Amino acid sequence: MAKQIEVAGLDAYYGSHKAIEGISMTIEPRSVTAFIGPSGCGKSTFLRTLNRMHEVIPGARVEGKVRLEDQDLYGPEIDPVSVRRTIGMVFQRPNPFPTMSIYDNVAAGLRLNGRVSRSQLDGIVEDSLKGANLWNEVKDRLARPGAGLSGGQQQRLCIARAIAVRPQVLLMDEPCSALDPISTLAIEDLISKLKQDYTIVIVTHNMQQAARVSDRTAFFNLAAQGQPGKLVEMDETSKIFTNPAEKATEDYITGRFG
Amino acid sequence: MATPTRTTESGPALRRSAFRRSRGDGPFRFASTGAGVVLLAIMAAIGLFLVVKAVPALQANTSHFLTELTWQPNATKPVFGIGALAFGTVLSSLLALLIATPVAVGVALFISHYAPRRLASALGYVVDLLAAVPSVVYGLWGVTFLVPFMLGPSTFLNDYFGWIPLFSGESIVGKSMLTASLVLAIMILPIIAAISREVFLQAPKMQEEAALALGATRWEMIRTAVLPFGRPGVISAAMLGLGRAMGETIAVALIFPATFKISFQILGPYGNSIAANIANGFGEATEVGRGALIASGLVLFLITLLVNMAARFIIARRKEYARAAA
Protein backbone atom coordinates (compact mmCIF):
# COMPACT_ATOMS: atom_id res chain seq x y z
CA MET A 1 0.00 0.00 0.00
CA ALA A 2 3.01 2.29 0.08
CA LYS A 3 4.86 3.66 -2.89
CA GLN A 4 8.05 5.54 -3.54
CA ILE A 5 8.03 9.15 -4.73
CA GLU A 6 10.75 10.51 -6.95
CA VAL A 7 11.07 14.23 -7.62
CA ALA A 8 13.35 15.67 -10.29
CA GLY A 9 14.13 19.34 -10.97
CA LEU A 10 10.90 20.71 -9.52
CA ASP A 11 10.08 24.42 -9.55
CA ALA A 12 6.84 25.86 -8.17
CA TYR A 13 5.39 29.30 -8.84
CA TYR A 14 2.72 31.57 -7.41
CA GLY A 15 1.96 33.70 -10.46
CA SER A 16 5.32 35.09 -11.47
CA HIS A 17 6.90 34.48 -8.06
CA LYS A 18 9.10 31.40 -7.93
CA ALA A 19 8.57 29.80 -4.53
CA ILE A 20 10.84 26.78 -4.82
CA GLU A 21 13.54 25.88 -7.28
CA GLY A 22 15.34 22.81 -8.55
CA ILE A 23 14.22 20.26 -5.98
CA SER A 24 15.15 16.63 -6.55
CA MET A 25 14.74 13.87 -4.00
CA THR A 26 13.58 10.33 -3.43
CA ILE A 27 11.01 9.60 -0.73
CA GLU A 28 11.15 6.00 0.44
CA PRO A 29 8.04 3.88 0.99
CA ARG A 30 7.06 2.70 4.50
CA SER A 31 9.10 5.39 6.17
CA VAL A 32 8.66 8.87 7.56
CA THR A 33 10.36 11.73 5.75
CA ALA A 34 10.47 15.07 7.54
CA PHE A 35 10.85 18.48 5.89
CA ILE A 36 12.41 21.14 8.10
CA GLY A 37 13.53 24.67 7.44
CA PRO A 38 12.80 28.29 8.30
CA SER A 39 9.41 29.88 7.55
CA GLY A 40 8.92 30.79 3.92
CA CYS A 41 11.51 28.30 2.63
CA GLY A 42 8.85 26.54 0.57
CA LYS A 43 8.60 23.22 2.40
CA SER A 44 4.80 23.40 2.62
CA THR A 45 4.61 24.52 -1.01
CA PHE A 46 6.77 21.56 -1.99
CA LEU A 47 4.59 19.22 0.03
CA ARG A 48 1.52 20.48 -1.80
CA THR A 49 3.13 19.86 -5.19
CA LEU A 50 3.39 16.16 -4.28
CA ASN A 51 -0.39 15.64 -4.51
CA ARG A 52 -1.16 18.47 -6.91
CA MET A 53 -2.83 20.60 -4.23
CA HIS A 54 -0.48 23.46 -5.13
CA GLU A 55 -2.35 24.21 -8.34
CA VAL A 56 -5.63 24.68 -6.44
CA ILE A 57 -4.48 28.22 -5.64
CA PRO A 58 -5.28 30.58 -8.54
CA GLY A 59 -2.17 31.36 -10.57
CA ALA A 60 -0.06 28.60 -9.02
CA ARG A 61 1.85 26.22 -11.29
CA VAL A 62 4.62 23.65 -11.24
CA GLU A 63 7.50 22.71 -13.53
CA GLY A 64 9.51 19.53 -13.26
CA LYS A 65 8.76 15.90 -12.59
CA VAL A 66 7.13 14.01 -9.71
CA ARG A 67 6.89 10.25 -10.12
CA LEU A 68 4.93 7.87 -7.97
CA GLU A 69 6.69 4.56 -8.73
CA ASP A 70 6.30 4.43 -12.52
CA GLN A 71 3.68 7.17 -12.95
CA ASP A 72 4.37 10.80 -13.77
CA LEU A 73 1.95 12.74 -11.53
CA TYR A 74 2.10 15.77 -13.81
CA GLY A 75 1.66 13.75 -17.00
CA PRO A 76 -0.90 15.19 -19.43
CA GLU A 77 -3.25 12.22 -19.10
CA ILE A 78 -3.24 12.26 -15.28
CA ASP A 79 -6.34 13.59 -13.50
CA PRO A 80 -5.34 15.63 -10.44
CA VAL A 81 -8.42 14.30 -8.65
CA SER A 82 -7.10 10.74 -8.87
CA VAL A 83 -3.66 11.92 -7.68
CA ARG A 84 -5.24 13.38 -4.55
CA ARG A 85 -7.16 10.17 -4.00
CA THR A 86 -3.87 8.24 -4.05
CA ILE A 87 -1.87 10.72 -2.00
CA GLY A 88 -3.77 11.88 1.06
CA MET A 89 -3.17 15.03 3.05
CA VAL A 90 -3.53 16.25 6.64
CA PHE A 91 -3.47 19.98 7.21
CA GLN A 92 -1.97 22.35 9.74
CA ARG A 93 -5.25 23.17 11.41
CA PRO A 94 -7.72 20.33 11.99
CA ASN A 95 -10.44 20.78 9.37
CA PRO A 96 -13.23 18.24 9.83
CA PHE A 97 -16.37 19.07 7.86
CA PRO A 98 -18.38 21.08 10.41
CA THR A 99 -21.80 20.01 9.17
CA MET A 100 -20.99 16.32 9.31
CA SER A 101 -20.99 13.78 12.10
CA ILE A 102 -17.85 11.92 13.15
CA TYR A 103 -18.98 8.93 11.10
CA ASP A 104 -19.78 11.00 8.02
CA ASN A 105 -16.45 12.79 8.23
CA VAL A 106 -14.56 9.52 8.03
CA ALA A 107 -16.90 8.21 5.33
CA ALA A 108 -16.74 11.42 3.26
CA GLY A 109 -13.90 10.34 1.00
CA LEU A 110 -15.38 6.89 0.43
CA ARG A 111 -18.73 8.33 -0.51
CA LEU A 112 -17.01 10.53 -3.08
CA ASN A 113 -15.26 7.53 -4.56
CA GLY A 114 -18.46 5.73 -5.40
CA ARG A 115 -21.03 3.40 -3.96
CA VAL A 116 -20.07 1.52 -0.83
CA SER A 117 -22.51 -0.66 1.05
CA ARG A 118 -23.49 0.41 4.52
CA SER A 119 -21.90 -2.62 6.23
CA GLN A 120 -18.69 -2.15 4.26
CA LEU A 121 -18.70 1.51 5.20
CA ASP A 122 -19.21 0.65 8.88
CA GLY A 123 -16.19 -1.62 8.74
CA ILE A 124 -13.92 0.90 7.03
CA VAL A 125 -14.98 3.72 9.36
CA GLU A 126 -14.19 1.56 12.37
CA ASP A 127 -10.85 0.44 10.93
CA SER A 128 -9.87 3.99 10.03
CA LEU A 129 -10.79 5.36 13.45
CA LYS A 130 -8.85 2.52 15.07
CA GLY A 131 -5.99 3.23 12.70
CA ALA A 132 -6.04 6.85 13.87
CA ASN A 133 -6.14 5.79 17.56
CA LEU A 134 -9.50 7.51 17.98
CA TRP A 135 -11.97 4.64 18.02
CA ASN A 136 -12.11 4.14 21.77
CA GLU A 137 -12.78 7.81 22.39
CA VAL A 138 -15.60 8.24 19.86
CA LYS A 139 -17.19 4.83 19.31
CA ASP A 140 -20.21 5.78 21.43
CA ARG A 141 -20.85 9.08 19.70
CA LEU A 142 -20.26 8.50 16.01
CA ALA A 143 -23.40 10.46 15.15
CA ARG A 144 -22.23 13.57 17.01
CA PRO A 145 -20.69 16.47 15.05
CA GLY A 146 -16.99 16.05 14.31
CA ALA A 147 -16.35 19.69 15.10
CA GLY A 148 -17.38 19.05 18.72
CA LEU A 149 -14.21 17.09 19.46
CA SER A 150 -11.07 18.56 21.00
CA GLY A 151 -8.36 19.89 18.70
CA GLY A 152 -6.19 16.80 19.03
CA GLN A 153 -9.15 14.50 18.46
CA GLN A 154 -10.19 16.54 15.45
CA GLN A 155 -6.74 16.16 13.95
CA ARG A 156 -6.86 12.40 14.48
CA LEU A 157 -10.33 12.45 12.92
CA CYS A 158 -8.79 14.16 9.89
CA ILE A 159 -6.10 11.46 9.76
CA ALA A 160 -8.82 8.80 9.95
CA ARG A 161 -10.65 10.58 7.12
CA ALA A 162 -7.45 10.63 5.04
CA ILE A 163 -6.58 6.95 5.58
CA ALA A 164 -10.17 5.79 5.03
CA VAL A 165 -9.69 6.10 1.27
CA ARG A 166 -6.58 3.84 1.50
CA PRO A 167 -4.01 6.21 0.01
CA GLN A 168 -0.48 5.19 -1.00
CA VAL A 169 1.12 8.21 0.61
CA LEU A 170 0.13 10.48 3.49
CA LEU A 171 1.29 14.09 3.44
CA MET A 172 1.16 16.02 6.72
CA ASP A 173 1.56 19.78 6.77
CA GLU A 174 2.63 20.71 10.32
CA PRO A 175 -0.09 18.45 11.76
CA CYS A 176 0.74 19.26 15.38
CA SER A 177 1.38 22.99 15.26
CA ALA A 178 -2.12 23.81 16.56
CA LEU A 179 -2.11 21.10 19.26
CA ASP A 180 -1.06 20.84 22.88
CA PRO A 181 1.89 18.57 23.88
CA ILE A 182 -0.29 15.61 24.87
CA SER A 183 -2.23 15.63 21.62
CA THR A 184 1.08 16.09 19.79
CA LEU A 185 2.42 12.97 21.44
CA ALA A 186 -0.69 11.06 20.42
CA ILE A 187 -0.22 12.11 16.80
CA GLU A 188 3.48 11.24 16.87
CA ASP A 189 2.70 7.75 18.19
CA LEU A 190 0.17 7.44 15.42
CA ILE A 191 2.71 8.46 12.78
CA SER A 192 5.13 5.76 13.97
CA LYS A 193 2.33 3.23 13.68
CA LEU A 194 1.11 4.42 10.28
CA LYS A 195 4.52 4.20 8.65
CA GLN A 196 4.22 0.42 8.61
CA ASP A 197 1.57 0.81 5.93
CA TYR A 198 2.09 4.19 4.34
CA THR A 199 4.72 6.44 2.91
CA ILE A 200 4.59 9.46 5.19
CA VAL A 201 5.92 12.94 4.55
CA ILE A 202 5.68 15.46 7.36
CA VAL A 203 6.45 19.17 7.40
CA THR A 204 7.37 20.38 10.85
CA HIS A 205 8.74 23.45 12.58
CA ASN A 206 9.59 21.39 15.60
CA MET A 207 13.03 19.86 15.23
CA GLN A 208 12.60 17.52 18.18
CA GLN A 209 9.55 16.21 16.42
CA ALA A 210 11.47 15.63 13.20
CA ALA A 211 14.16 13.83 15.21
CA ARG A 212 11.59 11.71 17.05
CA VAL A 213 9.35 10.56 14.23
CA SER A 214 11.28 10.60 10.98
CA ASP A 215 13.67 8.20 9.30
CA ARG A 216 14.99 10.70 6.81
CA THR A 217 15.06 14.48 7.03
CA ALA A 218 15.27 17.10 4.29
CA PHE A 219 16.44 20.60 5.16
CA PHE A 220 15.13 23.47 3.02
CA ASN A 221 16.45 27.00 3.02
CA LEU A 222 16.22 30.19 1.04
CA ALA A 223 19.11 32.51 0.22
CA ALA A 224 17.15 35.66 1.08
CA GLN A 225 13.60 36.87 1.50
CA GLY A 226 11.88 36.81 -1.92
CA GLN A 227 14.33 34.24 -3.30
CA PRO A 228 13.05 30.75 -4.13
CA GLY A 229 13.51 28.05 -1.49
CA LYS A 230 15.91 25.21 -2.20
CA LEU A 231 16.70 21.79 -0.82
CA VAL A 232 19.97 22.10 1.10
CA GLU A 233 20.45 18.47 2.01
CA MET A 234 18.60 15.28 2.72
CA ASP A 235 19.88 12.32 4.68
CA GLU A 236 19.19 9.86 7.47
CA THR A 237 17.61 11.79 10.33
CA SER A 238 20.31 10.67 12.78
CA LYS A 239 22.98 11.97 10.43
CA ILE A 240 21.23 15.32 9.82
CA PHE A 241 20.92 15.96 13.53
CA THR A 242 24.41 14.79 14.54
CA ASN A 243 26.70 15.29 11.60
CA PRO A 244 25.14 17.27 8.73
CA ALA A 245 27.14 17.72 5.57
CA GLU A 246 26.23 21.37 5.13
CA LYS A 247 27.13 24.26 7.38
CA ALA A 248 23.68 25.85 6.91
CA THR A 249 21.97 22.72 8.21
CA GLU A 250 24.14 22.65 11.28
CA ASP A 251 23.48 26.32 11.95
CA TYR A 252 19.74 25.77 11.68
CA ILE A 253 19.45 22.69 13.86
CA THR A 254 21.70 24.12 16.54
CA GLY A 255 19.68 27.31 16.58
CA ARG A 256 22.47 29.55 15.33
CA PHE A 257 20.29 30.69 12.51
CA GLY A 258 19.61 34.35 11.75
CA MET B 1 2.23 25.70 22.77
CA ALA B 2 1.57 29.20 24.02
CA THR B 3 4.16 30.93 26.13
CA PRO B 4 2.88 32.30 29.44
CA THR B 5 2.22 36.00 29.17
CA ARG B 6 3.93 38.24 31.63
CA THR B 7 1.76 40.58 33.64
CA THR B 8 3.00 44.00 34.59
CA GLU B 9 3.50 44.41 38.28
CA SER B 10 1.87 47.83 38.64
CA GLY B 11 -0.95 48.36 36.17
CA PRO B 12 -2.95 51.57 35.85
CA ALA B 13 -4.98 52.46 38.93
CA LEU B 14 -8.54 51.19 38.89
CA ARG B 15 -11.11 53.88 38.25
CA ARG B 16 -14.48 54.16 39.86
CA SER B 17 -17.23 52.91 37.65
CA ALA B 18 -19.26 56.12 37.89
CA PHE B 19 -16.35 58.03 36.44
CA ARG B 20 -16.15 55.74 33.41
CA ARG B 21 -19.84 55.81 32.69
CA SER B 22 -19.92 59.58 32.51
CA ARG B 23 -17.59 59.63 29.50
CA GLY B 24 -20.03 59.15 26.65
CA ASP B 25 -21.33 55.83 27.89
CA GLY B 26 -24.50 57.35 29.34
CA PRO B 27 -25.55 59.42 26.32
CA PHE B 28 -24.84 56.49 24.01
CA ARG B 29 -26.87 54.13 26.12
CA PHE B 30 -29.69 56.68 26.21
CA ALA B 31 -29.60 57.19 22.45
CA SER B 32 -29.58 53.47 21.58
CA THR B 33 -32.26 52.56 24.12
CA GLY B 34 -34.34 55.52 22.91
CA ALA B 35 -34.04 54.42 19.30
CA GLY B 36 -35.16 50.91 20.21
CA VAL B 37 -38.13 52.18 22.22
CA VAL B 38 -39.22 54.62 19.49
CA LEU B 39 -39.10 51.83 16.90
CA LEU B 40 -41.27 49.59 19.05
CA ALA B 41 -43.68 52.46 19.73
CA ILE B 42 -44.06 53.24 16.03
CA MET B 43 -44.64 49.56 15.25
CA ALA B 44 -47.27 49.34 17.97
CA ALA B 45 -48.96 52.54 16.76
CA ILE B 46 -49.13 51.29 13.18
CA GLY B 47 -50.50 47.95 14.31
CA LEU B 48 -53.09 49.64 16.52
CA PHE B 49 -54.13 52.01 13.71
CA LEU B 50 -54.59 49.13 11.29
CA VAL B 51 -56.60 47.08 13.76
CA VAL B 52 -58.81 50.06 14.66
CA LYS B 53 -59.49 50.72 10.96
CA ALA B 54 -60.08 47.06 10.17
CA VAL B 55 -62.45 46.11 12.98
CA PRO B 56 -65.53 48.13 11.86
CA ALA B 57 -65.24 46.71 8.35
CA LEU B 58 -64.96 43.19 9.70
CA GLN B 59 -68.06 43.80 11.80
CA ALA B 60 -69.96 45.04 8.74
CA ASN B 61 -68.99 41.90 6.82
CA THR B 62 -71.92 39.60 6.20
CA SER B 63 -69.73 36.58 5.49
CA HIS B 64 -66.81 34.84 7.16
CA PHE B 65 -63.63 36.84 6.56
CA LEU B 66 -61.17 33.92 6.58
CA THR B 67 -63.06 31.51 4.31
CA GLU B 68 -65.10 33.73 1.96
CA LEU B 69 -63.70 33.93 -1.59
CA THR B 70 -65.49 36.94 -3.09
CA TRP B 71 -64.43 40.51 -2.43
CA GLN B 72 -67.33 42.98 -2.50
CA PRO B 73 -66.81 45.22 0.53
CA ASN B 74 -68.17 48.25 -1.31
CA ALA B 75 -71.63 46.75 -1.78
CA THR B 76 -74.51 47.85 0.40
CA LYS B 77 -74.36 44.43 2.02
CA PRO B 78 -70.57 43.96 2.19
CA VAL B 79 -69.38 40.42 1.41
CA PHE B 80 -65.67 39.80 1.47
CA GLY B 81 -63.10 37.22 2.55
CA ILE B 82 -59.40 36.67 2.37
CA GLY B 83 -59.55 33.07 1.08
CA ALA B 84 -58.83 33.49 -2.63
CA LEU B 85 -56.45 36.39 -2.09
CA ALA B 86 -54.35 34.59 0.50
CA PHE B 87 -54.29 31.50 -1.68
CA GLY B 88 -53.12 33.50 -4.70
CA THR B 89 -50.48 35.28 -2.67
CA VAL B 90 -49.02 32.10 -1.24
CA LEU B 91 -49.21 30.08 -4.48
CA SER B 92 -47.66 32.76 -6.70
CA SER B 93 -44.87 33.41 -4.18
CA LEU B 94 -44.11 29.73 -3.67
CA LEU B 95 -44.01 29.13 -7.43
CA ALA B 96 -41.73 32.12 -7.83
CA LEU B 97 -39.47 30.80 -5.09
CA LEU B 98 -39.42 27.34 -6.61
CA ILE B 99 -38.40 28.76 -9.98
CA ALA B 100 -35.95 31.37 -8.70
CA THR B 101 -34.00 29.58 -5.97
CA PRO B 102 -32.29 26.84 -8.02
CA VAL B 103 -31.35 29.32 -10.73
CA ALA B 104 -30.13 31.85 -8.18
CA VAL B 105 -28.01 29.24 -6.37
CA GLY B 106 -26.57 28.19 -9.71
CA VAL B 107 -25.73 31.77 -10.61
CA ALA B 108 -24.18 32.33 -7.18
CA LEU B 109 -22.05 29.18 -7.41
CA PHE B 110 -20.92 30.08 -10.90
CA ILE B 111 -19.81 33.50 -9.70
CA SER B 112 -18.18 32.24 -6.50
CA HIS B 113 -16.54 29.01 -7.64
CA TYR B 114 -16.56 28.50 -11.40
CA ALA B 115 -16.18 31.74 -13.32
CA PRO B 116 -12.74 33.22 -13.99
CA ARG B 117 -12.07 36.09 -11.64
CA ARG B 118 -12.74 38.97 -14.05
CA LEU B 119 -15.94 37.49 -15.41
CA ALA B 120 -17.04 36.78 -11.83
CA SER B 121 -16.66 40.37 -10.70
CA ALA B 122 -18.45 41.68 -13.79
CA LEU B 123 -21.30 39.22 -13.29
CA GLY B 124 -21.50 40.01 -9.59
CA TYR B 125 -21.86 43.67 -10.46
CA VAL B 126 -24.67 42.95 -12.92
CA VAL B 127 -26.52 40.84 -10.34
CA ASP B 128 -26.25 43.62 -7.75
CA LEU B 129 -27.54 46.07 -10.33
CA LEU B 130 -30.51 43.85 -11.19
CA ALA B 131 -31.40 43.59 -7.50
CA ALA B 132 -31.77 47.36 -7.43
CA VAL B 133 -34.17 47.65 -10.40
CA PRO B 134 -37.58 48.94 -9.19
CA SER B 135 -40.30 46.32 -9.32
CA VAL B 136 -42.55 48.41 -11.54
CA VAL B 137 -39.99 47.99 -14.32
CA TYR B 138 -40.31 44.23 -14.04
CA GLY B 139 -44.09 44.62 -14.01
CA LEU B 140 -44.17 46.72 -17.18
CA TRP B 141 -41.82 44.31 -18.90
CA GLY B 142 -44.09 41.49 -17.77
CA VAL B 143 -47.21 43.11 -19.20
CA THR B 144 -45.75 44.29 -22.49
CA PHE B 145 -43.52 41.33 -23.28
CA LEU B 146 -44.06 38.31 -21.06
CA VAL B 147 -47.89 38.24 -21.09
CA PRO B 148 -48.20 37.92 -24.89
CA PHE B 149 -45.08 35.75 -25.06
CA MET B 150 -46.28 33.24 -22.47
CA LEU B 151 -49.32 32.27 -24.52
CA GLY B 152 -47.23 29.98 -26.72
CA PRO B 153 -45.34 28.09 -23.97
CA SER B 154 -48.51 27.88 -21.87
CA THR B 155 -50.45 26.30 -24.73
CA PHE B 156 -47.57 23.87 -25.25
CA LEU B 157 -47.57 22.92 -21.57
CA ASN B 158 -51.34 22.46 -21.65
CA ASP B 159 -51.20 20.34 -24.81
CA TYR B 160 -48.46 17.97 -23.76
CA PHE B 161 -48.44 18.10 -19.95
CA GLY B 162 -52.13 18.78 -19.39
CA TRP B 163 -52.33 15.52 -17.43
CA ILE B 164 -50.46 17.30 -14.64
CA PRO B 165 -53.23 19.10 -12.68
CA LEU B 166 -51.19 22.34 -12.54
CA PHE B 167 -51.14 22.58 -16.34
CA SER B 168 -54.71 21.40 -16.95
CA GLY B 169 -57.71 23.55 -17.81
CA GLU B 170 -59.77 24.66 -20.78
CA SER B 171 -58.93 28.31 -21.28
CA ILE B 172 -55.25 29.21 -21.56
CA VAL B 173 -54.28 32.89 -21.21
CA GLY B 174 -51.17 35.02 -20.98
CA LYS B 175 -52.34 36.86 -17.86
CA SER B 176 -52.11 33.80 -15.67
CA MET B 177 -50.77 32.69 -12.31
CA LEU B 178 -47.74 31.23 -14.11
CA THR B 179 -46.85 34.52 -15.80
CA ALA B 180 -47.22 36.44 -12.55
CA SER B 181 -45.05 33.86 -10.77
CA LEU B 182 -42.41 34.11 -13.50
CA VAL B 183 -42.24 37.89 -13.15
CA LEU B 184 -41.95 37.49 -9.39
CA ALA B 185 -39.25 34.84 -9.87
CA ILE B 186 -37.21 37.09 -12.14
CA MET B 187 -37.69 39.91 -9.66
CA ILE B 188 -36.47 38.01 -6.61
CA LEU B 189 -33.73 36.07 -8.41
CA PRO B 190 -31.03 38.77 -8.17
CA ILE B 191 -31.47 39.29 -4.43
CA ILE B 192 -31.29 35.55 -3.71
CA ALA B 193 -28.28 35.19 -6.02
CA ALA B 194 -26.47 38.18 -4.50
CA ILE B 195 -26.87 36.97 -0.91
CA SER B 196 -26.06 33.35 -1.77
CA ARG B 197 -22.91 34.45 -3.58
CA GLU B 198 -21.71 36.35 -0.51
CA VAL B 199 -22.33 33.29 1.65
CA PHE B 200 -20.60 30.89 -0.75
CA LEU B 201 -17.59 33.18 -0.97
CA GLN B 202 -17.20 32.87 2.79
CA ALA B 203 -17.04 29.07 2.75
CA PRO B 204 -13.83 28.28 4.63
CA LYS B 205 -10.87 27.55 2.34
CA MET B 206 -9.75 24.96 4.91
CA GLN B 207 -12.82 22.83 4.30
CA GLU B 208 -12.63 23.23 0.55
CA GLU B 209 -9.03 22.04 0.60
CA ALA B 210 -9.97 19.15 2.88
CA ALA B 211 -12.50 17.98 0.31
CA LEU B 212 -10.11 18.44 -2.62
CA ALA B 213 -7.36 16.55 -0.77
CA LEU B 214 -9.75 13.62 -0.38
CA GLY B 215 -10.01 13.43 -4.14
CA ALA B 216 -13.17 15.45 -4.66
CA THR B 217 -13.95 16.97 -8.04
CA ARG B 218 -14.97 20.60 -8.06
CA TRP B 219 -18.67 19.77 -7.86
CA GLU B 220 -18.06 17.22 -5.08
CA MET B 221 -16.02 19.81 -3.21
CA ILE B 222 -18.91 22.26 -3.51
CA ARG B 223 -21.34 19.61 -2.31
CA THR B 224 -19.29 18.61 0.74
CA ALA B 225 -17.75 21.92 1.79
CA VAL B 226 -19.62 24.86 0.25
CA LEU B 227 -23.32 23.96 0.11
CA PRO B 228 -23.64 22.67 3.71
CA PHE B 229 -21.85 25.78 4.92
CA GLY B 230 -24.06 28.04 2.81
CA ARG B 231 -27.35 26.32 3.59
CA PRO B 232 -28.60 28.68 6.32
CA GLY B 233 -27.59 31.68 4.23
CA VAL B 234 -29.40 30.38 1.16
CA ILE B 235 -32.51 29.71 3.25
CA SER B 236 -32.37 33.24 4.63
CA ALA B 237 -31.93 34.62 1.11
CA ALA B 238 -34.86 32.56 -0.16
CA MET B 239 -37.05 33.79 2.69
CA LEU B 240 -36.10 37.36 1.96
CA GLY B 241 -37.07 36.70 -1.65
CA LEU B 242 -40.31 35.05 -0.58
CA GLY B 243 -41.16 38.04 1.59
CA ARG B 244 -40.47 40.34 -1.31
CA ALA B 245 -42.61 38.23 -3.63
CA MET B 246 -45.54 38.14 -1.22
CA GLY B 247 -45.44 41.87 -0.60
CA GLU B 248 -44.95 42.73 -4.26
CA THR B 249 -47.72 45.00 -5.47
CA ILE B 250 -47.39 46.81 -8.77
CA ALA B 251 -45.65 44.13 -10.80
CA VAL B 252 -48.34 41.55 -10.15
CA ALA B 253 -51.26 44.00 -10.03
CA LEU B 254 -50.53 44.65 -13.71
CA ILE B 255 -50.54 40.95 -14.56
CA PHE B 256 -53.01 39.14 -12.33
CA PRO B 257 -56.43 38.74 -13.96
CA ALA B 258 -57.95 39.85 -10.62
CA THR B 259 -60.42 37.04 -10.17
CA PHE B 260 -61.54 35.69 -6.82
CA LYS B 261 -61.32 31.96 -7.26
CA ILE B 262 -59.16 29.26 -5.77
CA SER B 263 -57.71 27.24 -8.63
CA PHE B 264 -54.50 25.27 -9.11
CA GLN B 265 -54.79 25.68 -12.88
CA ILE B 266 -51.89 28.07 -13.16
CA LEU B 267 -52.30 28.57 -16.91
CA GLY B 268 -55.91 29.72 -16.69
CA PRO B 269 -57.40 33.18 -16.15
CA TYR B 270 -57.34 32.89 -12.37
CA GLY B 271 -55.37 34.47 -9.60
CA ASN B 272 -54.95 37.53 -7.47
CA SER B 273 -52.89 38.50 -4.48
CA ILE B 274 -53.48 40.54 -1.37
CA ALA B 275 -51.04 43.28 -2.31
CA ALA B 276 -52.30 43.49 -5.90
CA ASN B 277 -55.88 43.66 -4.68
CA ILE B 278 -55.05 46.53 -2.33
CA ALA B 279 -53.37 48.44 -5.14
CA ASN B 280 -56.24 47.86 -7.52
CA GLY B 281 -59.04 48.53 -5.07
CA PHE B 282 -57.93 51.26 -2.68
CA GLY B 283 -58.76 54.19 -4.95
CA GLU B 284 -62.50 53.59 -5.30
CA ALA B 285 -63.05 51.93 -1.94
CA THR B 286 -65.72 53.05 0.51
CA GLU B 287 -65.09 53.40 4.24
CA VAL B 288 -65.88 49.72 4.77
CA GLY B 289 -63.91 48.81 1.65
CA ARG B 290 -60.79 50.50 3.00
CA GLY B 291 -61.18 48.74 6.31
CA ALA B 292 -61.49 45.45 4.47
CA LEU B 293 -58.33 46.13 2.50
CA ILE B 294 -56.50 47.04 5.69
CA ALA B 295 -57.67 43.80 7.25
CA SER B 296 -56.28 41.93 4.26
CA GLY B 297 -53.00 43.77 4.77
CA LEU B 298 -52.90 42.51 8.34
CA VAL B 299 -53.35 38.97 7.06
CA LEU B 300 -50.44 39.47 4.64
CA PHE B 301 -48.36 40.66 7.57
CA LEU B 302 -49.28 37.52 9.51
CA ILE B 303 -48.38 35.25 6.59
CA THR B 304 -44.98 36.95 6.23
CA LEU B 305 -44.41 36.56 9.95
CA LEU B 306 -45.22 32.85 9.78
CA VAL B 307 -42.87 32.35 6.84
CA ASN B 308 -40.05 34.06 8.68
CA MET B 309 -40.63 31.99 11.79
CA ALA B 310 -40.64 28.82 9.71
CA ALA B 311 -37.33 29.86 8.17
CA ARG B 312 -35.80 30.49 11.57
CA PHE B 313 -37.01 27.12 12.70
CA ILE B 314 -35.38 25.42 9.71
CA ILE B 315 -32.10 27.18 10.38
CA ALA B 316 -32.20 26.52 14.12
CA ARG B 317 -32.83 22.81 13.63
CA ARG B 318 -29.17 22.30 12.76
CA LYS B 319 -27.90 24.68 15.37
CA GLU B 320 -25.77 22.04 17.03
CA TYR B 321 -23.67 21.81 13.90
CA ALA B 322 -23.75 25.53 13.27
CA ARG B 323 -22.47 26.24 16.76
CA ALA B 324 -19.75 23.63 16.50
CA ALA B 325 -18.64 25.19 13.24
CA ALA B 326 -18.35 28.65 14.69
Interface residues (C-beta under 8 A of the other chain):
Chain A: N51 M53 V56 P58 V81 S82 R84 R85 T86 G88 M89 F91 R93 N95 P96 F97 P98 T99 M100 A108 G109 L112 N113 P145 A147 G148 C158 R161 A162 V165 D180 P181
Chain B: M1 R117 P204 M206 Q207 E209 A210 A211 L212 A213 L214 G215 A216 T217 E220 T224 A225 P228 F229 R231 R318 E320 Y321 A324 A325
